[in-house]
Amino acid sequence: MTRRAVIQATGSFLPKKILTNRDMESIVDTTAEWIEQRSGIKQRHIGGEDETTADLAIAAAKDALGSSGIDPLSIDCIIVATTTPDQTFPSVAVKVQAALGIPQGIAFDVQAVCTGFVYALGVANSFIISGQAKKILVIGAEMMSSILNWEDRTTCVLFGDGAGAIVLEADEGGQGTLDDRGIFSSHLHANGAQKDLLYVNGGPSSTGTTGHIVMQGKEVFKYAVQYMSDVVKETLAANNIEPSDIDWLVPHQANIRIIESTAKKLGMSMDKVVVTVDKHGNTSAASIPLALDSAVKSGRIKRGDMLLIEGMGGGLTWGAVLARF
């Protein structure tokens, strides 16, 4: 028998406040048409003054647990991918643990920016395969609005807030083939030489401030297309499958042009690509689980579908996960 990490349920949470592209016109020198043309974004959700990243994570976790039917008391690990924690420490994960009454176990945050959820999923998969955990909450949660320079029109129009979550459970009932449900492989990468292409200009040990996002957009776009293509090919080759074997591409929701470029290289119709960037903007580590939950709840993604999950973020970091839902 082969032990696999199976996605049993998904969940999400979005703040009530919505900023449309028209709203952005009154905040910064831009136009609604320019934003949508360059990014595909039409609106984004923004957290309220009384909301924190942990609040969003807790709400998404409750949604996922509710859908799974799994008792929170049986969860033995929580991994939260976030770039915008409530505090330097403790982690958002331990706040989720306390709020949900989850007993003593593993709880920590992962920071790989927009690739954070893919990294967290890879780590969680390793924990389950090794037998270190049996039921894991994997959450991507961000308050990106808290690190935006609202006078920088090249970045502030791109990001939003939100959280998504999945419940992973160990399963040993498969046959060790690609017909099984569960995660088949994860592929994680980073290139620190490109760290200055996308970063936040602050931090506890440098400026003592939170700082704001700084991005070299053209360079990031170029590498995003390249790295996404490379990691997709790597994932397909590692599992000896063709693009036609993929039922759904679930990409990080940064820019519609990057998403379309990846689909084109796969030879996939956009009908088989989950797209939520128009509604959510770039929610960094939360974007993939938000997109996944949206597709599951709408009935597009069904049990047994093969998913290719991929993303790229600051660092630069990038990665992909292949799983059968």
C-alpha positions, -999 to 999 in steps of 0.1 A, spaced: 0 0 0 11 36 -6 4 64 19 -8 95 2 -20 130 14 -56 133 2 -74 167 -1 -106 160 18 -121 194 17 -115 231 9 -126 264 24 -122 301 21 -130 335 35 -130 370 19 -134 403 37 -167 421 30 -151 453 17 -146 454 -21 -125 479 -40 -134 480 -77 -111 494 -103 -133 524 -104 -127 529 -67 -90 527 -74 -93 557 -97 -101 579 -68 -71 566 -48 -42 566 -73 -35 580 -108 -48 551 -129 -79 540 -149 -101 510 -145 -94 500 -181 -56 502 -176 -57 479 -145 -79 453 -162 -59 454 -195 -26 449 -177 -36 424 -150 -71 410 -156 -82 424 -122 -116 440 -119 -119 441 -81 -102 430 -48 -113 424 -12 -98 446 15 -97 436 52 -114 459 77 -96 477 105 -109 451 130 -96 421 109 -62 405 110 -46 377 89 -54 353 117 -90 362 116 -91 354 79 -72 321 84 -95 310 112 -126 317 92 -112 298 61 -102 269 84 -137 266 99 -152 266 64 -128 238 53 -134 217 84 -171 222 81 -170 208 46 -148 179 56 -169 166 85 -136 160 103 -134 167 140 -110 196 147 -98 177 177 -83 151 153 -61 177 135 -25 171 144 -8 197 123 -15 233 111 6 250 85 -2 286 75 14 302 45 15 340 50 37 370 43 16 393 65 14 377 100 -4 396 128 29 398 148 65 388 142 57 360 166 38 339 176 28 324 143 -7 327 128 -8 289 129 -9 288 167 -36 314 168 -57 291 145 -49 262 168 -61 281 199 -92 296 182 -104 262 170 -96 243 202 -72 220 183 -51 200 208 -13 202 212 5 193 180 25 208 151 17 244 142 39 269 123 39 294 94 57 292 61 69 323 42 75 320 5 52 349 -5 30 340 -35 45 305 -36 38 300 1 8 277 -3 26 255 -27 56 253 -3 32 246 26 15 218 6 48 203 -2 58 203 35 24 189 46 27 161 20 61 151 34 48 150 69 20 127 59 42 104 38 67 101 67 39 94 92 46 125 112 10 137 109 -23 122 97 -46 152 94 -33 186 85 -49 220 80 -30 239 52 -40 275 50 -30 305 29 -39 338 45 -29 373 36 -36 410 44 -16 423 15 -33 457 19 -12 462 50 21 463 31 10 483 1 21 518 -7 -12 533 -17 6 560 -38 24 535 -60 0 527 -88 22 499 -102 16 478 -71 -14 489 -50 -39 481 -78 -27 445 -79 -32 430 -45 -61 420 -22 -68 402 11 -83 368 18 -77 333 30 -82 297 17 -77 264 34 -77 227 27 -79 196 50 -53 169 41 -57 134 54 -34 104 52 -48 75 31 -33 41 26 -61 26 5 -46 33 -29 -28 11 -53 3 33 -58 -8 45 -92 -20 78 -107 -55 65 -104 -53 71 -66 -66 102 -50 -40 123 -33 -7 142 -39 17 126 -63 46 150 -63 57 185 -53 84 205 -69 98 236 -50 124 261 -62 140 294 -53 167 317 -67 179 342 -41 200 360 -67 167 375 -79 155 386 -44 156 423 -54 130 420 -82 101 417 -57 105 426 -21 92 446 9 114 475 19 112 470 56 115 444 84 122 440 121 160 437 119 165 463 91 142 493 93 120 483 123 90 490 101 66 468 81 76 484 48 59 483 15 60 461 -16 85 471 -43 84 453 -77 102 454 -110 71 443 -129 86 436 -163 114 414 -149 90 395 -126 66 389 -155 95 375 -177 107 351 -150 72 341 -141 64 329 -176 98 311 -178 97 295 -143 60 284 -146 67 267 -179 98 250 -165 81 237 -133 51 225 -153 74 205 -176 93 191 -146 61 180 -129 47 163 -160 80 145 -167 83 134 -131 49 117 -133 53 105 -169 21 123 -180 10 146 -208 -8 179 -205 -39 162 -218 -40 141 -185 -45 173 -165 -82 181 -158 -76 215 -141 -48 240 -139 -50 258 -106 -25 287 -108 -14 315 -85 -37 344 -94 -12 372 -101 -18 383 -137 -42 369 -163 -14 372 -190 9 349 -170 -19 325 -165 -28 325 -202 9 320 -211 12 290 -189 -20 275 -203 -8 281 -239 25 263 -232 5 234 -218 -18 234 -248 -47 237 -224 -80 256 -231 -87 284 -207 -119 265 -200 -98 241 -179 -80 268 -160 -93 282 -127 -93 320 -128 -103 342 -99 -78 370 -104 -106 392 -118 -126 389 -85 -98 387 -59 -67 404 -73 -34 389 -62 -39 376 -27 -4 361 -25 -3 328 -5 -41 328 -3 -47 329 -41 -43 292 -49 -65 279 -21 -91 306 -28 -92 296 -64 -93 259 -56 -123 264 -32 -141 285 -57 -138 258 -83 -148 230 -59 -179 249 -46 -190 258 -81 -189 222 -90 -162 226 -117 -136 205 -99 -150 171 -90 -137 141 -71 -112 122 -92 -100 152 -112 -63 156 -118 -50 190 -106 -19 208 -115 -13 235 -89 15 261 -95 28 295 -84 56 319 -83 65 347 -59 91 369 -43 125 354 -36 121 345 -64 104 313 -54 83 290 -75 68 255 -75 41 230 -84 21 202 -70 3 174 -89 -27 159 -71 -59 139 -79 -88 155 -60 
